[in-house]
Amino acid sequence: MARLRRFLAFWYDFVVGDDWRVAVAVVVALAVTFGVSQAGVASWWILPVAVVLVLPLSVWRVARKR
């Protein structure tokens, strides 16, 4: 059981990391990309836009704390 707990803790730390908001934004961006691609529309641009929006917000939030 301890190995399973350590394994899950590793994946949680790997995926979520320091900011759970960024992880949620990535999941939402991937879901939107999938939905748009299923509609037959070009969806390559969604993830770069998500990075351009989420990354500065994440950096600003950390810089504001300091």
PyMOL commands that set and color helices and strands:
alter all, ss='L'
color gray80, all
select helices_A, chain A and resi 2-16+20-38+46-65
alter helices_A, ss='H'
color red, helices_A
deselect
rebuild
show_as cartoon
